[in-house]
Amino acid sequence: MNKYQLDKHMVIEASAGTGKTYTITKLISAIIREDRSKPENIVVVTYTEKAAGELKERISKEFNEAYSSSTNLKEKKLLENAIKKIDDMMISTIHGFCNSLIAEFSFENGEQFQCSLVDDSVLLPKILHSYMRKEWFTSFKTRLPEIVRVSHFISDPSGFENRIVSLANSIYSIADSENCMFNPKRMSADEIIALYDSALQKINGLRSFRDEIMTSSRAAANKTVMKIKKNILSPLARVLSSPATDAEIIGLLATLSLHELQGRMKVKSKDETQSDKEVYQILLDINSTLESINAGLIIYTVLELIEKVKHHKKEAGLISFNDMLVTVNNALKKNPEFLLFLQQKYTFGLVDEFQDTDSVQWSIFKQIFLDSHTNNKLFVIGDPKQAIYAFRNADVFTYFTATKEIADIYNGKREVLDTNYRSTESVVSGYNAIFSSDSYFINEHIQYENVNACEQDKIKAIPDKPELGFNVFRMSIENSGTKIGTFRNQYKSFIIEEIKKILSGDKIKIKREKTDTMVIPDEGDICILVSKRKDAIIVEKELKKHGINSTIYKKPGLYQSDEANALFILFDALTDIADKGKYKKLLLSDFFKLEPSVIEQNDFEELEKIAHNFVIELKNLSDTKSWTLFFSGILEKTAVIYKTIKNDSANAQRKSANYYQLIELLENEVFQKRLDLRGLRDYLHSLTNNLIRAEMETDLHRLETEDKKVQIMTIHASKGLEFPVVFLYGSLSSSIRTKIDYYVYHDDNNSNIIYDVLKNDTPINENHTTSKACFDKEIAEELRRLYYVAITRAQVMIYIPVIEKLRTEDGKVKGTRANCPSEMFLADSLIKNGKVIPGAVEIIAGQTSMYADNTVNEENSPHALSKEIANKEYFIQNVTIDSENNPLFYNLTARQFNRFFTIQSYSSIDRLLKHSNKKYTNNFEYEPLRKRKNNEVYSENDVDENEILELPSGAVTGNMLHYILETIDYSKDSASTDEIIIKAVDRYYSNRDKKIKNRYAELVATMVNNILQTQLPGTAIRLQNLKSENKKNEMEFYLKLDPEGVCFINGFIDMVYRHEDKYYILDWKSNRLPGYNGASFISDVKNHYKLQYDVYHLAVVEWLQSTMGATFNYEKNFGGIVYIYLRGVNENNEGVFFEKPDFTSYKQLRSELISQLHNISVLGDSDE
């Protein structure tokens, strides 16, 4: 520590494993021993509460050890005082530090004495909805419908709102800063309206080309030109020839892909005239204006929203983590007495993980420690190479600016920790070889300096074969079409083989810290690093399949688990004991674990009594507040843990741990929040549906057992950890971020943050750089830092996969490398002139035994299926709707934004109508295929699979068939379809015998083949010949029910397909009928699906009217309604119902449907 000068500000750059925490403790010890400051005058800020707690323990231990070893009486006295006053030292997160200042000086700074903590990410969407309904109309008045119509809110309302919330979260703390800039610049409501008016004026230019557009919209030989004529010029021609207003024309243009015209401006084609190019230019100008309106509306709403949220929190006595920083920073600027007090109180500040700071935090530290007239000192410790939390608004560019200011303006000193105490010499050599490469760190502010390996007897894990430390797994591209999934499966197989060798002792042995014996590594010594949590789930499943104990580190989502859902079903039944439907759900849940077939084939009333008695017993305990007995009774009386072990042995430990953890947490909340039974149900419902956010640590899945397990974790979660053996799997993922709502990047001086919502390709500087290029560069920089963190977690062995470049004969790189950009720079750094870096162990794929036949297919993994198998009644998927699929609230009125919408799902209205015994019914049932004998409970697993002639009844089969038909490619070969079928059957009938599942797969394959061969009614084509651009699966609709447009029916149609400009409704039916042709078949369909038939009919026709406008003709454009009964389809086209309702019946539909809905109170009285 002698080289550190405590009388100067310091920047300490600490590469991974170089003893950062050790250095901090020694610095604080030196400050105390040299009598530079008292414990109560020192601030130590670190990133997490856990890190703060651990740091405090290390400092306390250092004080005690220094006291014991010191022979200087003055020094011993200073250390003795520090030991006694360790709790007076401010060792905290930045938020904890700021919150303590707010609490202590609330009166002086005009803040409330006590505030409740709130999460901005939860509060922002709630305030946004209220703001849009009320304040948008106030701002834009009668022009609101026009502005909203041309924004992306119409085509993707959920995505539009998410972009606003995401941007507001990102800029919340710096929105008022001069360093925060936008593209386009912030506009007022009047400026946005003026921009819209300028777009309207351009319509006159289009009208002057009407005849040319009408002519140009006809056929063309060039496919690209034909696409433009069909998708852009034809709709434009129709609307220009109609009495449409300019506003209606602009509304249509907002739905078209006008940006595609850009590529035609410099291309000559005999299918395009000079007039076409002039029309293209007008349309591109209009498109540019519309994009600016959309971006301007987003920015305007974001900044207004932030102010509304701040006002709401002040009124309600709420405070967020962001507010803590902003409040203290503003108070320091506005209150000189407050600033002076803190400058005099705190003489030394140490900031850990400084690379994860931001501009507001830097402003706070700078004011207290650097801009003071006292002798205060600031030490910042960090590593810009480990700056990987931009998604949490950490800003490494603030680090660059701050460290430069400390050195240049405040005469600070830079120190570098250059000795690695974590890894073996071979691993350290590998680090240096990769990261010192000129092609690795591309940010000019990061200059990698080689680190030295420490004496090998000082590291925590010493191997018997240190030469095996750095391993490169090489895979080769066989052709340019090779997919990344192929390499992932190769590497997973290798990982399994290598882990088995390590655990058997064949690979390596290690000597642990403070021991003398070489031992075989256990599972806990191994870590697999992934980029995404879905990869972690796939890897965990694969390891468990091969008998390797593993767990996902800090796995979130406890409240979204199946076990949380089962507890909600139980609490829901307890709060409504008269609802038999809830008893049925309870019988199907883990607590009773009955198969649907058992419930169907037995006396439901008898089964209901069993559930009812259990519910009453628990309800009595809750009514008497006997909560301990209540929660223990849930586990004991249902024997749910035993049933879990018996029925799902593979996941029994995980599921059992979840139940125990949930019961413990919920019992604690009942006592703390004084909840009653309904309050408990509502609280769990809010958690499972993310309406409120659980504390981070409570929402993590606990370890199932104390057994050693291979740790699977994201690279972000691994920061600060270390493992003897590390497999890098995450480098085989495509990128950090997949969805980009806006570009965010820094200007050339790193002084301003630019948020580009417009995302256009306009150059932003004299070098003709675009905002996308700046954004991509910063993403690429962070990706390199991310893999620096990953690789430096290893102590003894690191495994890195690389994919060989496909090259031409002259050695040039050919094409991309399996769509894996994150892999490219690693390969470039690891392989030089076709050889791996010196000292690395080279492993060639294909030269070791693989487990390829047993690997999980990632694209059809259970994780990937989970979204698809959700019950549509309870899960509404937000989809982006293009110009051929506009939502049915297309023509919004200004009044709609001043009040709440009422949205009923189709299925909920169906239930209400059935209960009301009105005209519409849907309550027919059929006998099961096989009946039970006497009171015997029938199980298909007890039957010869050849006796099974049909698929079982019930929702499981229906959901599975729907999933398959939504997933398969109708035009592809049967092999790919068969693969999807096999995996779907295995997933949906997971508890059935393998032979039974094989038989089910055969039946489904035959059924699907028959369906694909079906000739579509009204056409001359078969389903397998229907092109993807002519069909839309799972089409969501919102059917407006009342003239005011505030009540809608929401639902999904299985498919809408198009043939020769006619649109058809198609719905799959999986239930069993006595017959699938003739009058009785037609009667069954029309009687039992009358409501669905009418709602779908009305919804699609009104959708066509709204999108096609005046050009829509019922007879020419609406084809009819098709029901395909999956069990009855055969080569004779049986099982297919088709009808084209006449226009007269359609005109009567709305009034008839609304009358029915008024009767069941879905709509209020007509005069309300």
NUDREN-745046 format. One record per residue (C-alpha): y, x, z. Coordinates in steps of 0.2 Angstrom, whole numbers, plus 2048, in hexadecimal, padded with zeros to 3 digits. Layout:
YXZ/...
END
This chain:
800800800/80C80F801/81180D7EF/8187FC7F2/82B7FC7F7/82E7ED802/8417EF800/8407EA7EE/83B7DA7E5/82A7DC7DD/81F7D57CF/80D7D97D2/8027D67C3/7F07D47C8/7E27D47BB/7D27CA7BF/7C87D27CD/7D57DF7D2/7D87D97E4/7E77CD7E3/7E37C47F4/7E07D57FD/7F07DB7F6/7FA7CC7FD/7F27CE80E/7F67E080F/8087DD809/80B7D0817/8037DC824/80F7EA81E/81E7DE820/8197DA832/8147EC837/8247F3830/82E7E6839/8367E0828/8347CD82D/82D7C183A/81E7B6836/82A7A6836/8357AE829/8287B181C/8237A480E/8127A7806/80F79A7F7/7FF7987EE/7F778C7E2/7EB7817EC/7E977B7FE/7D87837FE/7DF7947F9/7ED792806/7E078F813/7D679E80E/7E57A980D/7EB7A581E/7D97AA825/7DA7BA81B/7EC7BE822/7E67BA834/7D77C5832/7E27D382B/7EE7D283A/7E07D3846/7D87E283E/7E87EB83C/7EC7E884F/7DB7EF853/7DD7FE849/7EF80284D/7F480F859/80780C858/80D802867/81C7FA85D/8117F684F/8037EE85A/8117E3863/8177DD852/8057D984C/8017D085D/8117C585A/80B7C2848/7FA7BD84E/8017B085B/80D7A984E/8027A983F/80479683E/81779883D/8157A182D/81879581E/807798814/806789808/8077827F7/8187807EE/81676D7F1/81276F803/82177B806/82D76F7FD/826760806/829769817/83B76C812/83E75A80D/83775481D/841760828/85275E81E/85074C818/861746821/86B75581A/865752808/86673F808/85373C807/84972F810/841736821/82F73181C/82872D80A/817728804/80F7347F8/80C72C7E6/8047337D7/8107337C8/8027317BB/7FD7217C4/80E71A7C6/81571E7B5/80A7127AB/80E7047B7/8217067B6/81F7097A3/8186F77A0/8256EF7AA/8336F97A1/82D6F5790/82C6E2794/83D6E279C/8486F0797/8436F2784/84B6E1780/85B6E678B/85D6F6781/8586F076F/85C6DD771/8586D3761/8536E3757/8456E6762/8376DE758/83D6E8748/83D6F8752/82C6F575A/8246F074A/827701741/82270B751/810710754/810704762/80A6F7756/7FB70074F/7F670975F/7FE70176E/7F370A77B/7F671B772/808718771/809715784/7FE724788/80A72F77E/818729788/80F72C799/80973D794/81A74378F/82273C79E/8157447A9/8197557A0/82C7557A1/82E74B7B1/83575A7BB/83F7617AD/8467527A4/8577557AA/8577677A7/861770799/851779795/84876978F/84A76577D/843758771/84075575F/84774A75A/85674B765/85873E772/86072E76B/86871F772/86170D76E/87070B762/86C71B759/859716757/85F705750/86B70E744/85D71973F/85270973B/861702731/862711727/84F70E722/8536FC71D/860702712/85370D708/84A6FD704/8576F96F6/8517096EE/83F7036ED/8446F26E7/84D6FA6D8/83C7026D4/8326F16D6/82C6F06C4/8277026C3/81E7006D4/8156F16CD/80F6FB6BE/80B70A6C8/8007016D4/7F36FF6C6/7E370A6C4/7E471D6C2/7D772A6BC/7DC7366CA/7D37326DA/7E17376E5/7EE72E6DB/7E271F6DB/7E171F6EE/7F471F6EF/7F67116E3/7E97076EC/7EE70A6FE/80170C6FC/8087066EB/7FE6F66EA/8026EF6FB/8146F46F7/8146EB6E6/80D6DB6EE/81B6DB6FC/8296DF6EF/8236D16E4/8246C56F3/8336BD6FC/8316CA70A/8406D0713/8456E2715/83F6E2727/82E6DC721/82D6E9714/8316F7721/8246EF72C/8176F171E/81C70371A/81A70772D/80770372B/80470E71B/80072071B/810725712/80E737717/80073970A/80D7396FD/81474A702/8067526F9/80A74A6E8/81C74F6E7/8187606DF/80875B6D6/8097556C4/7FD7486BD/7FD73D6AE/7F972E6BA/80A7306C2/81C72E6BA/82D7356BF/8307246C6/8217256D1/8287366D8/83872E6DB/83071F6E4/82572C6EE/8357356F4/83D7246FA/82D720703/82C73170B/83F730711/83B71F718/82B726721/835734728/84272872F/83471D736/82C72C73F/83C731746/83E71F74D/82D71F755/83073075D/84272B762/83B71C76A/82E726774/83B73377A/84772577E/83A71B788/83472B791/845730797/84971E79C/83871D7A5/83A72C7AF/84B7267B6/8437157BA/83471D7C3/8417287CD/84B7197D2/83B70F7D6/83471D7E1/84571F7EA/84570C7EE/83370B7F4/83371B7FE/8277247F3/8267377EE/81B7407E2/8167537E1/8237557D3/83074D7DD/82E7597EB/8327677E0/84175E7D7/8487587E7/8487697EF/84F7727E0/85D7657DE/8617677F1/86377A7EF/86F7787E1/87976A7E9/87976F7FB/8807807FF/87C77F811/86A77A80E/868789803/87079580F/86678F81D/856793813/85C7A480D/85F7A981F/84F7A2825/8437A9818/8447BB815/8347BF80C/82C7B47FF/81B7B77F7/8157AC7E9/8037AD7E4/7FC7A87D3/80E7A97CC/8087A77BA/8057957BE/8177927C3/8247877B9/8377877B7/83B77C7C6/8307877D2/8387977CB/84978F7CE/84578C7E1/83F79D7E4/84D7A57DA/85A79C7E5/8537A07F6/84D7B27F3/8577B97E4/8687B17E3/86B7B47F6/8787C07FD/86B7C480A/85E7D2809/8507C5804/8417CC7FA/8357C37EE/8247C97E9/81B7BF7DB/8097C37D8/8007BC7C9/7F77C07B8/7FE7B97A8/7ED7BC7A0/7E77AE7AC/7F47A17A8/7E87927A3/7F07837AB/7FD77D79E/7F576C79E/7FB76B7B1/80D7707AB/80B7827B0/81678D7A5/81279F7A2/8227A1799/82B79E7A9/8217AD7B0/8277B87A1/8397B37A4/8387B47B7/8307C57B8/83C7CC7AB/84B7C67B5/8437CD7C5/8427DE7BD/8527DE7B2/85E7D47BD/8587D67CE/8527E87CD/8407E37D2/8317EE7CF/8217EB7C5/8107F07CD/7FF7EE7C4/7EE7ED7CD/7E37F67C2/7D27F87CB/7C57EB7CA/7BB7E87D9/7B07D97D2/7A67E07C4/79A7EE7BF/7A07FC7B5/7987F67A5/79F7E47A7/7B17EC7AA/7AF7F779A/7AA7E7790/7BA7DF797/7C57ED791/7BD7EE780/7C17DC77D/7D27DA784/7D97EA77F/7D67E576D/7E77E2763/7E07D275D/7DC7CA76E/7EC7C6777/7F97C176A/8077BD776/8137CC775/8177CA788/8057CE78D/8007E078B/7EE7E3791/7EC7F279C/7DA7F979E/7D47F67B0/7C98037B9/7B87FF7C1/7B78037D3/7AA80D7DB/79A8037D8/7948027EA/7A47F87EE/7A07E97E3/7987DA7EB/7887D97DF/7807EA7DA/7737E87CC/7647F37C9/7687F47B7/77A7F57B5/7797F97A2/7747E779F/7857E07A4/78E7DC794/7847D1788/7887CB777/77E7BD770/7807BE75D/77C7AF751/77E7AE73E/7857A1733/77879D725/78479371B/79678C71B/79077B720/788781730/78E77673F/79377D750/786772758/77877C750/77F78C759/78178376A/76F77E769/76A78F765/774796774/76E789780/75C78E77C/7607A077F/76979C790/759793796/74E7A1791/7597AE799/75C7A57A9/7497A47AB/7477B67A9/7557B97B6/74D7AE7C3/73C7B67C0/7437C77C4/73E7CD7B2/7507D07AD/75A7D77BC/75B7D97CF/76B7DA7D9/7707E27EA/77C7D67F3/78B7DC7FE/7867E380F/7737E380B/7687F2805/75A7E87FC/7597E47E9/7557D17E7/7527C67D9/7617BB7D5/7607A97D9/76779A7D1/77779A7DB/77B7AC7D3/77C7A47C2/78B79B7BA/78D7937A9/79F7907A3/7A3782798/7B377C790/7B1769792/7A875E79F/79E756792/79676778E/7927697A0/7887597A0/77E75E791/77A76F798/7757687A9/76975C7A1/76276A797/75F7757A6/7577677B0/74B7647A2/7457757A4/7447757B7/75377F7BA/75D7797C9/76F7777C4/77F76D7C9/79076A7C2/79D7727CC/7AA7667D4/7A47587C9/7B174B7C9/7AF7387C7/7A57337D6/7AE7227D6/7A97207C3/7977237C7/7897167C5/7877167D8/7997117DB/7977037CE/7876FD7D7/7916FC7E8/79F6F37DF/7926E67D9/78C6E47EB/79D6E27F2/7A26D67E4/7936CB7E8/7976CC7FB/7A86C57F8/7A26B67ED/7916B17F4/7916A17E9/7926AA7D9/7806AB7D2/7856B67C4/78A6C37D0/7786C27D8/7706C57C7/77B6D57C6/7766DA7D7/7636D87D3/7656E37C4/76E6F17CE/7666FF7D8/7656F57E7/7576EA7E0/7536F37D0/74C6E47C7/7496E57B4/7526D77AA/7406D27A4/73B6CF7B6/74A6C47BA/7476BA7AA/7346B77AD/7366B27BF/73D6A47C9/74F6AA7CA/75369E7D9/7456A87E3/74D6B97DE/75E6B27E2/7596AD7F4/7536BF7F7/7646C67F1/76E6B87FA/7656BC80B/76A6CE80A/77C6CA805/77D6BE814/7776CB820/7836D881A/7916CB81A/78F6C682C/7906D9830/7A16DA827/7A76CA82F/7A46D1840/7AC6E283B/79B6EB83E/79F6F7831/793705836/7856F9836/78B6F2826/78B70281C/77B709824/7736F881F/7776FA80D/76C70A80C/75F705818/75C6F2814/75B6F5801/752706802/75D70B7F3/75A71D7F6/74771B7F6/7487107E6/75371E7DE/74672B7E2/7387207DC/74071A7CB/74B7297C6/7447397CE/74D7447C1/75E73E7C8/7597397DA/7627477E3/7727447DA/7727317DC/76D7317EE/77B73E7F2/7877327E9/7827237F4/78372D804/7947347FF/79B7237F9/79571A809/79D727814/7AE72780B/7AF71480A/7AA71281C/7B871E821/7C5715816/7C070481E/7C470A82F/7D4714829/7DB70681E/7D56F8829/7CD6F081A/7C36DF81A/7B56DC80E/7C06D6800/7CC6E5803/7BD6F0802/7B76E97F1/7C96EA7EA/7CB6FC7F0/7BB7017E8/7BF6F87D8/7D07017D7/7C77117D9/7BA70E7CC/7C67087BF/7D37167C2/7E07097C8/7E37157D7/7DF7277D8/7D372E7E5/7D773E7EE/7D074C7E3/7C47537F0/7BD7427F4/7B973E7E2/7AF74D7DF/79C74B7DF/7957557EE/7867617EC/7767577EC/76D7647F7/7707757FE/76477D7F2/76A78B7E7/76F7847D6/77678B7C6/7887877C6/78F77E7B6/7A277D7B5/7B177D7AA/7BA78D7A7/7C97867AF/7BF7827BF/7B87937C0/7C979C7C2/7C97A67D3/7B57A67D4/7A97B37D0/7967B37CC/7897C17C9/7837B97B9/78F7AF7AD/78A7A779D/7997A2792/795792789/7A778B787/7AB797779/7A078C76E/7AC77D770/7B9779762/7C977A76C/7D277777C/7DB767777/7D575A76A/7E274D76B/7F4752769/80274576C/81075176A/814764767/81A76D776/82077F774/82D78C779/83C79276F/83E7A4769/8467A977A/8397A0785/84879878D/846786787/83777B786/836770776/82D75F776/82A75B763/825749763/829748750/81B75574C/82275873A/82176772F/83376B72F/83777E732/840780742/847792740/84C79E732/83A7A5731/83579372B/82979173A/82477F73E/82377874F/81077574C/80E788749/81778C759/80C77F763/7FC78675B/801798760/804793772/7F378A772/7EA79976A/7F27A4777/7EC799786/7DB79977E/7DA7AC77F/7DF7AB791/7D279E795/7C47A978E/7CC7B8798/7C97AE7A7/7B77A97A2/7B17BB79E/7B97C37AE/7AF7B77BA/79F7C27B8/79A7CF7C5/78A7D67BD/7867CD7AD/7907C47A0/7897BB790/7957B7782/78F7AE772/7977B3761/7947AC750/7937B8741/7A07B6734/79A7B0723/7A07BD716/7A17BF704/7987CD6FB/7A87D86FC/7A97D570F/7B67C8710/7B57BA71C/7AF7AA714/7B579971A/7B679472D/7AA79973A/7A178973E/7B1780743/7B278B753/7C4793754/7C1798766/7B27A2761/7BC7AC753/7C77B775D/7B87BB769/7AD7C175B/7BC7CB754/7BE7D4764/7AB7D6768/7A57DB757/7AD7EA74D/7A67EF73C/7977E473F/7927EC74F/7957E6761/7A17F076C/79A800774/7907FD784/78C7EB780/77A7E4780/7777DC76F/76C7CD76E/7687C575D/7647B375C/7537AF755/74B7BF75C/7477B676D/73C7A7770/747797770/745786777/74D77E768/74176F767/746769778/75976B777/76475C77A/76D75676A/77F756770/78574A763/77973C76A/77974277C/77973478A/78B73978E/79073677C/78772577D/78F71F78D/79F718784/79570F777/789706783/7966FE78E/7966EB78F/7A46E5783/7A86D7790/7AE6E479C/7B36F3792/7C06F2784/7C270177A/7D3706774/7D2709761/7DF710755/7E1702748/7E7707736/7F06FD729/7E06F4725/7DD6EF737/7ED6EA73F/7ED6E1750/7F16CF74F/8006CF75A/8096D774B/8196CD74B/81F6CF75C/82E6C5762/83C6CC76D/8376BF77A/8266C677C/82C6D6784/8356CC792/8256C5799/8136C979D/8056C7790/7F66BC794/7E66C478C/7D56BB78E/7C56C3788/7BB6B977C/7AC6BA788/7B66B3797/7BC6A478D/7AB6A1787/7A56A0799/7B369579E/7B0689790/79D688794/7A16847A6/7AD6767A1/79F66E797/7AB66C788/7A766C775/7A267F774/79268477B/78769477A/779691787/76969177D/75A69B783/74969F77D/7396A3786/7346B5788/7286BD77C/71A6BE789/7196B3798/7136B87A9/7036B17B0/7066A67C0/7116B07CC/70D6C17C4/71B6CC7C0/7196D37AE/71C6E57A9/71C6EB797/7166FC79E/7066F57A2/7026EF790/6FB6F7781/70A6FC776/7016F4767/7026E376F/7156E476F/71A6DA75F/72D6D8763/73B6E176D/73E6D977E/74C6CC780/75C6D078A/76D6D9789/7656EA789/75C6E7779/76C6DF772/7776EE777/76B6FA770/76A6F275F/77D6F075E/77F703763/773708755/77B6FE748/78C70474D/78671674D/77B71973E/78171E72D/77B70F721/77B71A712/77172971A/75F72D719/753725725/74F73572F/761735736/76072373A/74F725742/75673374E/764727754/757719757/74B724761/75972B76C/76071976E/750712773/74D72177F/75E71E787/75E70B789/74C70978E/74C719799/7407127A6/73270C799/722716795/723722787/71671877D/72070877F/730711779/72771876A/722706766/7346FF768/73A70D75D/72E70874F/7346F6751/7466FA750/744706741/73B6F8738/7496EC73D/7576F7738/74F6FB727/74E6E8724/7606E6729/7666F471D/75D6EC70F/7666DC712/7716D5704/7826D170B/7866BF707/7946BD6FB/7906CE6F3/7846D66E8/7826E56F3/7766E9702/77C6EF713/776701710/782702701/7916FC70A/79E70B70A/7A671071B/7B770C714/7B26FA711/7AD6F6723/7B36F7734/7A76F7743/7AC6EF754/7BD6E974D/7C86E475C/7D36D575B/7E16CC764/7E26BA75F/7F36B2764/7F06A176B/80269A76E/812699765/81B6A4771/80E6B276E/80B6B6781/7F86B1782/7EB6B9778/7D86B9776/7D16CA775/7C06CF76E/7B66D9762/7AD6D5751/79E6DE74D/7A36E273C/7B06DD72F/7AC6E271D/7B56E170D/7AE6DE6FB/7B96DB6EC/7C86D76F6/7BF6CB701/7BD6CD714/7AD6C771D/7A96C672F/7986CC734/7906CA745/77F6D174B/7746C6756/7656CD75F/75E6BD768/74E6B5763/74E6A4759/73F699755/74369B743/74F6A4738/752699729/754686725/75F67972C/75A67C73E/75F68E73D/770689736/77267C743/76E688751/77A69574B/789688749/78667F759/78368E765/79069A75E/79D68D75A/7AB695765/7A76A775E/7A76A074C/7B869874E/7C06A6758/7BA6B374B/7BF6A973D/7D06A5743/7D36B7748/7CE6BF738/7D86B372D/7E86B5737/7E56C8737/7E46C7724/7F46BD723/7FD6C972E/7F86D8724/7F86D1712/8086C6715/80C6BB706/7FF6C26FB/7F16BB706/7E66AD6FE/7D96A5709/7CD6A16FB/7CF6B26F3/7D06BE702/7C56B670F/7B26B770B/7AA6AE71A/7A06B072A/78F6B972B/7836B9739/7746C5738/7666C1744/75E6D2746/74D6CC74B/74B6C073C/7516CB72D/7446CE720/7436D170D/7466BE70A/7576BF711/7526B4720/75B6B6730/76C6B6727/7796A872A/7886A771E/79669B71C/7A769A714/7B168D71E/7BD684713/7CF685715/7D167471D/7C667872B/7CF68872E/7E067F730/7D967473D/7D2682747/7E1688751/7E6677758/7D467375C/7D1684765/7E168376F/7DD671775/7CD67877C/7D5686785/7E367B78C/7D5671794/7CE68079D/7DF6867A2/7DE696798/7EF690791/7FB68779C/802676798/80B675788/81B671790/81B68079C/
END
